[in-house]
Amino acid sequence: MKNYKNPDNDGYYGKFGGAFVPEMLYPNVAELQSTYLEIINSDEFQKEYQDLLRNYVGRATPLYFAKTLSKKYNTQVYLKREDLNHTGAHKINNALGQALLAKKLGKRRIIAETGAGQHGVATATACALLGLECIIYMGEVDIARQAPNVGRMKMLGATVIPATSGSKTLKDAVNEALRDWINNATTTHYIIGSVVGPHPFPDLVARFQSVISEEIKWQLNEKIGRENPDYIVACVGGGSNAAGTFYHFVDEENVKIIAAEAGGFGLDSGKSAATTFLGTLGVLHGSKSLVMQTADGQVIEPHSISAGLDYPGIGPFHANLFQEKRAEFFSITDEQALESAFQLTRLEGIIPALESAHALAVLDKKTFGKDDVVVICLSGRGDKDMETYLKDVEIRASFDFAK
């Protein structure tokens, strides 16, 4: 079995990865590459980090047996409740880890990009806790559709700067953050929120998020007497929650991996973010991966109802899983995600983030056996998406989701 988990010394997962950065950023990236593993694996770092995960974030998050959902689909559905973390999503796992790393490197100024706002909130939270300056770049469109999270960031003391170019969404926020890092390379650490960017960021983020699958293993063992599920499912944009959910299972041959991408209005609509279906090999934001682009390399603007999946690329970790057919990828439309979100809410009393709803929609796309154990990462809560959901509340009021 191949080692899918870790990149090689140059930061490649198969043919995807690497570090493609401007000369001005090279010293920063080289410093990270040469020190990150030593720092984050040290006893001192792990003691502080694990204490924060337990006593500040609230880990371990529950692995919840979704009884009604399981009955409807005639299978065994467990939800990994990352929505119950402090700040409402998995993003805090990585933000806290990288903020601690930045302090060890002597960086007091933090920048980050955000789409759905959850990474921005998590980064602002970590910076408030650790006394670091915080600047968040966010697409102008996302600022409008994720207003509650913008308010939380500002309350936490972060400066929120709108990205006004391109589609004014996540891709453009990353562009602005990279420009800032180039101009402030010596004082600043860029807390990238997903498994994207130049090496070592994909590996760094995956390691911090791997606590998700680490917990799933011992929690499943407690509940059913075995560590491995039959299927593990997560939504993928850049792919941080999915990388963390898959991390300790990718080298387990008997575990089937399923990734749900944002299909938007459909694969042939011109408004989608399903990168593995629509992308080709290219370089985006510092790494080589699958990118939605024209024949001459111009990035195609993505679309998703979920701001966190509205990205024209995918992390190299996931691109390799796709290329090697280690994971099965599904394209989930906006409508399918909305229906799954309402279904979970009505059947289990849990309002999921729109991103997580894409993973839930896999239940309607694939037939599972009645004894199959299916673990789905519920990466975030739906508070931030209420404005979108409320547009559909009356429309779906009469739906019988139990059928």
N, C-alpha and C positions, 0 to 999 in steps of 0.2 A: 504494500500500500504506500502511495506517495505521501510525503509530508506536505499537506496543504496549508498548515497552520502558520508557518514562519517563512519569511522571505530569505533569499540568499544574501550573501554579504553586500551585494550591490542594491539590495532592496527589491528584487524581482520575485514575483510569484509566477513561475513559468516564464512567459514572455511579457508579463505585465508588471509595471512598477517603475523603479528607478527614481532618479532625482534630476529633473530638468529645471534649473533655476537660474535667474540672472546672476551675474558675477557679484553684485553687491550683497546678495543673500548667501553666497557660498560659505563664508565663514560661519554664519549662524547654523546652517544646515549641517556642515561638517562637524561643528561642535556637538550638536545633538546626536549625530550618528556615532560619534566616538565615545559619548558619555552616558547616553540614555539608559542602556541596559544595566550598567554598573550602578547608577544612581537609583533607579526604581527597584532593583533587586536587593539593595542594601537593607540590612536589618533596621536601621534607623528610619529609612523612608517607609518601609512596609509597616512598621509599628505605628507611625503617625497616620498613614493612609488607611490602614485597616480599622484603626480606632475611629476615624472620621466616618468611614462607611457604616460602621455599626451604630455609633452613638449620635451622629449628625444626620446622615442620609436615611438611616432606618433600615439598613439591610440586616438580615436577609429578607428579600421580598417574598411574599407567599407564592407557592405553586398551588393554584386553586383548581380543584376538579369541578368543571362546569357541567353540573348534573343535567340541567334542562337542555343545554346545547348538545350534550352527548346523546341524550335520548332522541332528539330530533334527527341527528345524523347517524344514529346507530353505530357509534364508535366512542372511544374514550378520550375526551378532550380536556386537556389541562391548560390553564392560562398562567404564564409567568408574569406576575403582576408588577412590572416595572413602573406602572402608573402610580403605585403607592410610594415610590421614592419621594423624599423631600424635593420640591420643585416640580414634581408631577411627571417625570419621564426618566429614561435611562441616561440622559445626557450628563447628569451630575457625576456619574462614575468617572467619566473621562475629564470633565472640567476640573474637578478637585485634584485628580492625579496630575494633570498638566500644570495647574497652578502651583502645586507643591514643587514640581520639577523646576518651574520657572524661578521660584525662590532659591532653590539650590544652585541655580545657574547665575544668580545675582540680578535677575531681570525683575524690575518693579512695575513695568508698564505692560499691560496685557491687551491684545486686540483679538477679536473673534468675528466670524461671520455667523449669521443665523438666517434660517428660512422660516420655519414654523415659530421661531422665537424661543423654543425650549432650550436650545444650546446657549442662546444669548442670556436667558434667565439663569441657567446653571452656571455660566461663566461669571456673570455679575454677582451671583450668590457666593461663589468661591472667592472672588476678589474682595467682596465685602468682609468675608470671614478672615481672610489672610492679609488684609490691608494693602491691596494692590490697586493701582489705577486701572480702569477698565473702559475700553472703547469698543462698541459693538457696531458692525456694519450690517445693514439690513436693507433689502430691496424695498423701494417705495411702495410697490404693490403689496408686499408682505406686511409692511408697517400698517397699511390700511386694513388688511384682512386678519391681522393678528394683534389688534389694538390692546387687548388685556395684557399680553406678554410685554409689549412695549412699555406700558405703564409700570409693570413690575420691575423691568430693567432700570428704568429711571429712578424708581423709588429706592432701589438697591445702590444707587450712586453711579450707575454707568452712563456714559455719553453714547447716545444712539445716533448714528450718522446714516442718512438714507443714501442708497445707491440708486442713481437716477438714469443710468445708461441701460441700453439693451432692453431686456424684458422686465427690468427692475425687480428681479427675484433673486433666488439664491446664487446662481452663477455670477451675477453682477456684484453681489455682496462679497463673494470670494475675491473677485478681481480687485475691488477697492481695498480689501484687507491686505492683499499681497502688495499693492502699491504703497500702502502705509508701512508695511514691514520693510520694504526696500529703502524707504526714506528714513526709517528709525531703527535700523538693524541692530545697533549696538545696545540699545536700551530696552528693546521690546521682545516679548515672546508672543508668538501667534498660536493661540489655542484652537487648532483646527478641530471641528466638531464631528467629522466623519472619517472613515477609513480611506481618505483621498489625500492628494497633495504629495509632495516629494518625500522619499524615504528619509527619515524613519517614521513619518506620521502614520501611514496605514498600520504599521506594526505596533506603534506606540498606542494608538487609539484602540486597536483590537485587544491588546494586552489589558488595558484598563477596563474594557467592557467585558472581558472574558469571565469576570465574576458572575455574570448571568448564567452561563453554561456550567460553571463550577458548582453553583448552588443547585441548578436543576438536577445534576447528577446525584448529589446526596439527598435532595428532597424526594426524588423519584424512588430512590432506594428505601427511604423511610416509608413511603406510601405503598409501593407495590413490590418491594424486594428485589428490584434491579435498577441499575443506574441509567440504562439507555432506553430512550423511547424508540418506537418504530419510525416515527416521523417527527422532524423538528421544523417549525415554520416561522418565518419572520418577513416583514416588509423590507424592501431594499430601495433606497435612493442612492446616496453615496454608500450607505450600508453599515453604520456603526452598531445599531442594535442587532442587526443580523450577524455581523462578525462576532459580537459577544455571545449571541445565542448559539451560533454554530461552532464556536472555537474548539471546545473540548469534545466535539462529535465528528469533526471533519475527517479525522483519521480512524474513525470507527466504521468499518465496512458495513455493519448491519443497520446503521442508522441512515434513513433516507432524509435528504435535506431539500426543503422547498423554499423558494424565494418568491415573493410577490412584488412585482414592479407596478408603477403607476401607468396604466394604459390611457388615462385621460379620456378623450372622446372616442378612442379606438385607434388601432394600429395604423389604419389607412386614412385617418382624419387630418393629419398634419398638426394635430394638437395632442401630443402624447409625451411620456417621459420613460417609455419602456426601452431602455438602452440596449439590453441584450438582444432584443428583437430588431431594433432600428439602427444600432451603432456599428461603427467600424473602428479599426485600430487607429489610435491617434494620441496626441499628447494634450492633456487638459490640466491646468492648475498644478503643474510640476510633476506629473507622472504619466506613464504610458498605459493606456487602458482602452476600453471600448467607449466611444464618444459618438453622440448624434451629430453628424457633420455632413456638409455637402461634399461633392466629389473633389472640390478644390480646398477642402479643409476648413471651411467656415462653419462655426458652431450653429446648429439648428436650435432655435428657441424651444424649450420644452413646455409642456403644460401638464399640470395636475391640480385637482381640487385641493390636494393636501400640499401646503407650502413646504413641508419637509422632504417631499419626494420630487419636487419641481426642479430637477437637476438633469443636465444633458449628458451626464457621464455616470460611471459606476466605479467603485473602488477596485484596485487591482486584485485584492483578495477574492472578491466575488467574480470578477472577469475570468480569473483562472478556474474557479469552481464551475463556471458556465462552459468555458472552453474544454475542460476535461470531462464534462458531463457528470461531475460529482454532485451537482445540484440541479434540480428541476425548477425552471423559471416559469411563472405565470404572469400574464398581463391582465391587470384588474382595472376596469373602467371606473370613472368617477361614480357612475350610477350604481355599479356593483358594490363599491366601497360604502356608499351612503346606505344602501339596503342592509349591508352587514352590520354597520354601526347601529342602526335602529333595531335590528334583530337582537344584538347582544344586549342593548339597553332594555328591551322589553322582556327578554327571556331570563337574563341574569342580573338585571339591575346595575349594570356597569356601563357607563358612557365612555367609549374609547376615543382616543385621538383618531383623526381621519387617516393618519399614516397607518396606525395599527389596524384599522378597519380593512385595509387592503390585504393584510395577512389573514384576517378572519374570513374574507371572501373566498379563500382557497377551499373552504369546506363545501362550497357550491360548485367548484371546478373539478374536484377530484373525489372519487369514491374510496372511502377507507373501510377496512374490515371491522366487524363489531368488537373484536378483541384488540384492535390496533390502539396503541397509546400515541396520541397526537399532541405534542406540546407546541403551543402558539405563544410567541412573545407579544404580550400586550405592552407595547413600548411606551405609551403615554396616555394620559387622561384627556377627555374631550372638552374640558372647560374652555380651552382656547378656541375651539371650533364651534361654539354655541351659535354664533351669528349665522354660520352656514347651515347648521342643523335646523335652526328655527325657521328657516325658509321652507323646510320640508315637513315640519311637524304636523301641520293640518292635512297635508297631502297624504301622509302615511298613517294618520290617526286610526283609520279603519282596517289597516292591514292586520291579518292574523299571522304573526310570525311563528306561531307554534306548529302550524301545518307542515 
